[in-house]
Amino acid sequence: MPDQAFTGELVVLRRMARVRKGTVVAMFTADERPLLREPGELLLPDRNPLKHRVSVMPISTEPVRLRVRVVDLLTLDGQHLDAIEIAVSVRLNQAEPARILELAAKRGPQLGAFLNEQVREGIENTARAGIKMNTRAELARQGVAETLRERWLPRSFVGLLSILEFAVLAEEWASPTVVQRRPGSPPIRLDAATGTGTHDLEAPDSPNAERPPGERLAELTPHDADLQVDVRLLATWRRRLPILPRGIASAKVGDDTCVIAVVDDEPPAFEGRQLWEDLAEMLEDRHLRLLLCRGRTYEEVVRSWFAQLGLPVRMELMLGVEVGRDRVEVRLPAELADDLGPRWTGLDGAQVAALRRLLAQRKLTIGYDERN
């Protein structure tokens, strides 16, 4: 992937020029507010030819085609996809001049590299999520590209780059992994790193050891978060999985539906897929998003929720989570607004509505810190 596919170099403007079609130009003048020039507009150098205070950087609004290679993926039934190569065409939304200028002022000559990284990271997250939630047979039947395009592609990157074309150029599958178990044995959980399986076993002295499988409950301590449990969702969960979640809730906002469950361990791949199908049918949304979070305390659950939404690891440490007697307040550093974009789904929509229901005993607020 080229470093500067979206921009040209930041250079000093030494002569008069006109902005080309298919391009906008960020114009920086010392001690003045940056400007964005549209196609056909004139660029005028500094009146004093000895000072050269005006610098410009062209930004393409034409389609840009990028290739992304993602390695080491795992399907729902434990099959390894060693690598996948994806081609995506994106175009900058020229109708958002304020946002373009804001990013140009913040990133300067590294704007092109920043946009490239946002596309690469978004496509990689798309590929990993889509492959993980489908079996190899399903991917073969529908096609990897169509599967990812139908449900997993983001609407845009950083709220500015819209997707024009998406294609899978190559797939490199590993030899099939065969997992066997004796009839009546406990479910086998596949390890995402090795593809090997382990049985879900309970210690003989566990409070759940004598319970029927459908009645096993998560053990609580006085420091655990008090989470909401939706009985309808719990009944659906119980039909597929013996070990119940610590909390489970759902919300629907517009056309989007989200279910959040707090678990100690991720469900086995096959049972997890069946659970998703049951929930999607019950809530009448074939685009249902199921977030499986972990943690015992409020802070651990909230941080896991952000991770499930795709917050980059480098940003997770910058989260501020404050838990009070009747509230949970999450603060994001102000500079993250530029990286995540004002329309990032972590701040509104079905995902956060479901989290608010899950944390029913605490009032949840999420926002950015004020800029200095």
N, C-alpha and C positions, 0 to 999 in steps of 0.2 A: 504494500500500500504506500503510495507516494506521500511524502511529508507535507507538501504544500499544494494539494490538489485543488483547493478552493481559492487560494489567494496567490497573488504575485508578491514580489519583494517590496518591503517598505523602503522607498527611495526619496531623496530630496528632489523637489520640483524645481527645475532650473529654467523651464520654458513653458509657454502657454500650450495647453493640450485640451482635447475634447474627450469626454468619457465615451468609450465604445459601447455599441449595442451588446446586450448580454453581460454587462458589467456594471457594478457600482463601485465608487471609489471613496474610501475613508480618507479624509483630509485633515491633517494635524498641523496646527499652527501654534508655535510657542506662546504660552500664557493666554491662550484662547480656547474656547470650547470646540471640540472636534466637530466636523461636519461630514455629512454623507452626500455625495454628488451622484445624480441619476444620469442614465444614458443621454448623450447629447449636450450636457452642461459643460461649460468651460472651466478649466482649472488654471488659475492665475498664480504665477510664482510671486515671491516676496517682492515688494516694490524696491527694496534695497538689494541689488544683486550680490552684495558682499556678505549679507547675513544668512541667506538661505534658511529661513525659519520654517518654511512650509515643506511638509513631507506627505507623501500619498502612498496608499496601498490599494491596488485593484482587487476586487472580490467578485468572483464569477457567479452569475445567476443562471448560467447555462447548466444543463444536466451534467453531472460528474459521475463517472462509473468507477467503482472501487471493487477490489477483490479481497475477501476475508477468508483466511484458513483457520478452522477451529479443530482442535485435536482432543482425543481422549473423551469421547461421549459415551453415555450408557443409556440403553433403552429401558422401558418399563419392565420388560421381561428379562433384564440382565444381560442383553447382548451388547457387545462393544462395537462402536463405530470409531475406528482409529482416527479418522480425519474426514472433514468435509470442507469443500471449497465452494464459496458462495460469491456470486456477483450481484451487486446492488447499484442501482442508479438513483441518485438523489439530486434535488435541486433546491437552492436557497430561496426562501420565500421573500421576495422583494417588497411585499406589502407590509413588512415589519421593520421599517427603517430604524426606529428607536432601539429595538433589540439588537439589530446588526451593529449599530454604532456603539452600543454599550459593550458588546463583546469585543469589538475591534479596539476600543479604548483600553479595555482591561487586558487583552491578550497581546495586542501589538503585533509584531512580526510573527508570533507563534499562533495566530488565529487559525491558519490552515491546519497546522499540526493538531490543535485542540479539536477542531471539527472532525478531522480524520479519526481521532481517538474515540470521540463520542459515537461515531458510526460503527467503528470496529467493536467497541464494547457492547453497544446495543445489539448488533447482529450476533455476537457470541452468546449473549444472554438469551436471545431468541432461540438460537440453535440448541443450546443446552436444555432449556425448558421444554421445547417442543419434542425433542428426542426422548427426554426423560419421561414424559407423560404418554408415550405411545409405544406399543410393542413393535418388534421388527416386522411382523406380518402386516400390521396396520400401516406402517410406513411404506412397505413394499406395495400394498394394495392401492393406497391413495397417492403415493409419491411423496418423498421428503419435502420437495419444494412446495407442493400444494398444501401439505399439512402445516408447514410453518407459515405460509402466506395466509391461510384461512383463519388461524386463531392466534398466532403468536407474534406476528410482526407489530412493532410499535407504530402508532400513527405518524410520528415524526421524531426527529432527533433534536434535542435542545429547543424544541418548539419552533425550529426554523427550517429544518431540512426535511422536505416531504419525499416519500419514496415513489419513484416512477416505475422502476422495474426491479424484479427480484428473481434470481435463478440459482439453482444448484448446479455447479459445473462438474463436480466429481465427488464420489463417495468411496471411502476405503473401509470396508467392513472386516473385522477380525473373524476368525473361525467361530462358529456358534458355540455358546456355552450351554451345556446340558446340566440342569439341576434336578436331582431325583430325591424323593422322600418316600418312606414307607407309608402305607395306608394307615390313617389314624394318628400319624405323628404330628407334632406341633408345626405351625407354619415355619418356613425357612426364610430368613431375612438375608437378602443379598448385600454383601459389602460393596459399596460403590467403587472402591479403589481396586479390589482384587477380583470381584465377581464370585467369590466363594460365599457359602451360606452358613449360618449358625441358627440353632433352634431357639425359640423363645421359651426359656425354662424359668420357673420360679423356685426360689429357695424353699426348702421344706418348712422353715419357720416363718415364712412370709404370711401376713394376714390374709392374702388372697389365695394361698395354696389350697385351702379347703373349699373355696368357692367354685361354683360352676363357671365355665369359661365366659358365659355371657354376663356374669355378675361381677367380674373382677374390676375393682375400682382403684384409682390412683391414690397412693398413700399421701396424706397431707401432714405438714408440720405447722406450728404456730406462725412461722415466718412466710408461709406460702401466700401468693396473691389470691384474693377472693374473686374467682372468675365466674361469669355467667355460664349456665349450662342450658341450652335450648333443648327441651325434652323431645321435640320432633326430630331435630337433627341427631340427638343422641340415640333415638330408636333406630334410625337409619344406620348409624355407625355400628350399633350393637349387632345388626344382622350380618355384618362383614368382618368385624374385628373383635376379638375377645377382650383386649385391654383397652379400657375406655380413656378418652382424653380428660385432661384436668379441667378444661373449659371449652365450649364450642358455641359460636354465635354466627349469625349471618345478617346481611343487609343488602337492600336493592336500591340503587340510585340511578334513575333514568333507565337505560337498557342494560346496565352493568349489575351483576350480582357477585357477591364475594362471601365465602365461608371461611372463618378462621377457627382452627382447632389448636389447642396447646397440648403437645404430646411429649412423652419422655423419649420415644424412639420413633423413627419414621416407619410407617406401615410397610409390609412386604409389597413388592412391585405389583403383583397381580391383584391382590386384595385392595391395594390403593387405587388401582384403576377402576375396579368394580365399585368402590366407594364413591369415586368421582361420578361415575355413571348414575348411581342411585341418587346422589344429591342433585345432579343436573336435571334429572327427570322430576324429582320432587319440587324443585324450585323453578322448573320450566325455563331453564336457560342453558343452552348447549355451549355457551361461551363462559360458563361459570368459572370463577377463579377460586381455587382452593389453596389457602395458605396454611401450611403446617409449621407452627412455631414451637419453640422450646423455651424452657425456663420455669423457675419456681416463683421468683419474685416479680413484682411489677416491672422493675427495670429490665430484668432479663427477658421478659416477654416482649416488651416494647422494642428492645434492641434486636431481638430475633425477628420481629415483624418488619422492621426497617430492612433487615438483611433479605427477607423473603421478597420484598418489593424490588430488590435489585440495587439497593444503595451500595456503591462501590466500597470495598473494604477500607480503602484509604480514608473514607469519610466517616466510617462508623465510629472511630475513636473521637471524632469531633462533636458527637452528639452530647447534649446535656440533658439528662433525665433526672427530674426532681420529683420525689414522691412525698406527698403530704397525707394528712389524716383523711381528707376527702377529695384529693385531686392528684393527677399525674400531669406534670408539665414537661413538654419536650421542646428544647430550644436548639435550632440549627444555626451555626455561624452565618453571619450575613453574607459572607463571600460565596457560600454554597448556592445562593440564589442564582448566580451566574452559571454555575456548573450544572445544576439540576433543571433550571428553567422555571418560570413562574407557574407553569401548568403541570408541574410534576405531580403524579397521582398520589404521592405520599401525603399530600396536604389536603386532599378532598376526595370525594367520590365514594364508591361502595367499600373500598378497602378501609378507609378511616372510619366510616360509619359502622362497619362491622367491629372494628377495634373498640369503638366507644361502647357498643353493646356488650362486648366481652368484658370490658372493665367497668361494669355497671355500677360498682360500689365507689368508683372514683370518677371525678370530672376530668376529661382529657382535653388538653389544649396543646396544639402544635403550631409553632411559628418560628420565624427567623429573629435572631438578635438584631437590635438596632445598630445601624452603621455608626462608627465613631465620627 
